[in-house]
Amino acid sequence: MRALSSSLKCALAVIGPFVFSLASIRAQTAPETPDAHAEPSAGGASLQTISTGDLVQIAVFGHPELSQQVRVGNDGKAHLSLLGEVALGGVTETDAATLLEGQLRDRNVLVHPSVTVAIQESTTQNVSVIGEVQHPGAYPLTASRMLLDVLSLAGGLTQTADAHLSIKRHSGETVTVALQGVESGTLSSVDTVVYPGDSVVVPRAGMVYVLGDVGRPGGFVMQNNGKISMLQAMAQAGGVLPTAEGSHVRVLRKDKGNYAVIATLDLGKITSGHESDVELQASDILFVPNSRVKSAFRTTGSIVNTISTAAIYSMMR
């Protein structure tokens, strides 16, 4: 009996270092990909949540024939061999692995399954920038970035971009951001953060149209926080020509889909300060008649028919 005990001790003394060495080699050569079953780290990093559109790698230890890559559909479900449709959307990688282990066990596919789940391609690792930017599209975003950085990825804003944009969060929340200054009820672009999975929507700014006997007839963007006055619009249009009838400037505004004259202004009195300047609204039309133009041409319909030409002209300048 003592001889047997001595033999075991000798064997352990020989095998022990070998086992320790083998464990060390495995630890050093193991892939550096994060374990899908790992708990959140002390630094606060959390496990990824599977979302619709994600490409998911499912590995079953000891059964490579059951390992597969699947794409999560818009309904949050993925089609797996032997298991059929399984709801994976909205759960973490660890929870998904536990779910699949339970289904493999309950359906008598495996007695003691060991499953790992890892997201290979995540739709939430992109940010979409659409609307009035130079290069709309989806851009890789693996960590949060400032809004201005994200806009620069898309080449910056166009000349017709509005001063306000919206960010649709991956969580479903929508926030409004003011690009110029800070306004009540909105965030400032200076300190706004964009997260992976968000969508940045830059709308087209409102426009007013200055037509008739002016230097540069066309459509003009309301760039000053969406505000523009009659005198400002006239200045952008190059002012009136010597042949203009400045005392009968008409303001047309759309109401229920149709334009109607809402005011006739005297440009000379407004310029001299005898009358107050008028603030315009998006899609308003300022029409400056020619002192010699026929009255038939001054109808609302004939003025409105020139808007498309004016808008195209303004874009080509």
Residue, then its C-alpha position, 0 to 999 in steps of 0.5 A: m500500500r505504501a509502495l502504491s502511494s509512493s508511485l502516485k506521488c511520483a506520477l503527480a510530481v511528473i504530470g503536474p508541471f506538464v498539466f500546468s504548462l499545457a494550461s498556460i499554452r492554451a491560455q496564451t493561444a486562445p482567441e482574443t475574442p470576448d467570451a459570449h458568456a462573460e459577465p460585464s467587466a469592472g470598467g462598465a462594458s456590457l454584453q451586446t444586445i442582439s438587434t434586428g438585422d444582426l448576423v449572429q454566430i452560433a457555436v455548439f461545443g463538440h458538435p460543429e454540425l450544429s454551429q451556424q451563422v444566422r441573420v436576425g429578421n425584422d421580427g427579431k427571429a432567426h431560423l436555426s437548423l433543428l430548432g426552427e424560428v427562435a426569437l433572438g432580438g432584444v436579448t444579450e449574447t449570453d441570454a441567447a446562448t442560455l435560451l438555445e441550450g434550453q431548447l436543445r435540451d428540451r427537444n432531446v437534441l443534446v443532453h448537456p449542450s454548451v452554446t456560445v453566441a457572438i454578434q459578427e455583424s451588428t446593424t447598431q454599429n453604424v450611424s445613418v445620416i440622411g437628408e441635406v448632407q453632401h454624402p448621405g448614407a450609413y457610416p461605421l460607428t463603434a463608439s459614441r461621437m459628437l454630432l459635428d464629427v458625424l456630420s463631417l463623415a457625411g461631408g457636411l451640410t448642403q446650402t439648403a440644410d435647415a438650422h434644426l435637425s433630428i436624431k432618432r435614437h436606436s431606443g426609439e427616442t427622437v431629439t431635436v438639435a439646433l445647429q445655430g445657438v441654443e433654443s428652448g426645447t432643443l439641444s445644441s450641436v456643440d454638446t450633442v452625442v450620437y450613438p451607434g444605431d442612431s439616425v441623423v436626419v437633416p431636413r431641407a430649410g424653408m425657402v421664400y421666393v422673390l419674383g418680378d422686377v428684381g436683380r436676381p429673382g429666385g428662391f432663397v433659403m431661410q438660413n437665420n434660424g428659419k427666419i427672414s424678413m422682406l428687406q432681407a429677402m429683397a437684399q438677397a435678390g439684388g434689390v429692385l430694378p429702376t423699372a420696378e413699381g416698389s409701392h405695390v410689392r405683393v406678398l403671397r402665402k399658401d393656404k390650404g394648397n393655394y396661394a393668395v395675396i395677403a398684403t401689398l407693401d410699399l417698399g419705399k416706406i419700409t426702407s425709410g422706416h415709416e413702416s415696419d418690416v414684414e417677417l416672411q414664412a416658408s414658401d412665401i412669394l414676394f412679387v415686385p411688378n414692373s411699372r409698365v407690366k400689363s395688369a393681366f400678368r399680375t394675377t396670382g396664378s401667373i405669379v405662382n407659375t414662375i416658382s419652379t423656374a425661380a427655384i431651379y434658377s436659385m439652385m444653379r447660381 
